[in-house]
Amino acid sequence: MSDKQDSIELLKETNAGIQMGASTLHELITDIKNDKLRGIMNAAKDEHDELGGEAHRLLLEYGSDTKEPHPAAKAMSWMKTNIKMAAEKTDSTAAELVTDGCNMGIKNLNRYINQYSNADSRIVSLTKRVIRSEEQLRLSVKDYL
């Protein structure tokens, strides 16, 4: 039996993670020089948008609103991305930033699955799909590091 509050909390955290990923990808795409890498990142952004839409629909179904990423986390991510890219605007730097973001997302989402262990199986499944998406993106950009 699922617990509604665990379901909502896991869904909010999953949605916030998706938003962080999509935002970072959006910031980086314009600076990518390699067409194949830009395609990888555009496809990942589209997938994040699709997963975010699914998370949003589930949140509405549960009668909850979305959760924005924590302002401090969002600001730190923005600063890291922009400072690193300003210092060295290369595809390698972008791939490094994406890899770091994927690693953080994978770690956090796994922690939330454990923390909200009574969440509805549909939400756990969505969160695991986001994790797999992050793992795949991390693998896809490794050749550009």
N, C-alpha and C positions, 0 to 999 in steps of 0.2 A: 504494500500500500504506500502510495506516495504522500508526502507532506507538502501541502500547498505553499507554505512559506519557504521551505527548502527549494521548491521548484521555482518560485519567483526570484529568490536570491541568486540561484545558479544562472537563471536566464538573464538577469540584470548584469551579472558579471560577464557572462558570455557575450552579451550585446556590447558592453563597454569595451571588451577586448577586440571585438570585430571592428568597432568604430576607430579604435587606436590604430589598428593595422591598416584599415582603409585610408585613414588620414595620412599616415606616413607614406604609404604607396603613392597617394595622390601628390604629395609634396615632392617625391623623388622622381616620378616619371618624366617630368619635363627636363630633368638634367641628364637623363640616360642617353648616351651616344650610340650604343650598340643596339641595332634593331631587334635582335633576338632577345636580349635582356629586357628591352622596353616591352616587347610582346609578352614575356613571362610576367612582368610586373602588371601590365594592363589586364591580363587574364586573371591574375591573383586579386586585383582590385575588383574586377567584375564578380569573382567568386565571393569575395568579402561582402559586396553589396547584396548578392543573392542570399547569403547566409544571414546577413543583417535584416533583410526583409522577412525571412522566416522567423527570426528571433522576435522581431517587432510584432508579427502576427500572433505569435504565442503569448507575448506579453499582454496584448489586447484581450486574448482569449482568457487569460488569468485575471483580467481586470486591473492590470498594473501598467504603470507608465515605464518609459525607458529610463535607463540610468546613463548619464553622461560619464565618460571617463573622469576620474578624479582630477580636478584642475591642476594640482601640483604635478601629477604624473604626466598629464597632457603637456604642460608647460616644459617640463624637463625633457620630454621626448622631442618636442619642437625645437628646443634649444640645442640638444645634442645633434639632431639632424642638420639643422641650419649651420651650426658652428663647424661641424665636421665637413660638410659639403663646401662651406666657404673657404676652409683651409685647403681642401683638396677635392675639387669637383671632378671626381673620376667615377667610372662605373664600378671600380673596385671598392671605393668608399661607400657607394650606394649599396652594393651587395653586402658589405660588412654591416651596415646599419640595418638592412633587412634581416640578415642572419641573427643579429643581436635581438631585434624585435621579435622574431619568430621564437627564439629560445626563451625569452621572457614570457611570451604568450603561452607557449606550451607548458612551461613550469607553473604559471599562475592558474591556467585552466585545469590542469591536473589537480592542483591543490584545492580548487573550488569544487571539483567533482567529489573529492574526499570529504571536504568540509560540509557539503550539502548532500550527504549520502542518501537522504530520503526523497530526493527530487524525482519527479516523473521520468519514466524511461525515455519518453520522446525528447525531453530536454537534455538528459544525459547523452542521448544519441546525437543531438545537434551539437553539443559541446565537443563530443569526440570527433565529429566531422570537421569542426573548426580546428581542432588539434591536428588532425590528419592533413588538412589544408596547409597549416603552418609548417608541418614536417615536410610536405612536398615542396613548398616554396623554398624552404631552407636548402633542400637538396638541389633544386633547380638553379639556384644562384651561386652554388659553391664554386663552379668553374670560373666565376667572375671575380672571386676574392683576390 
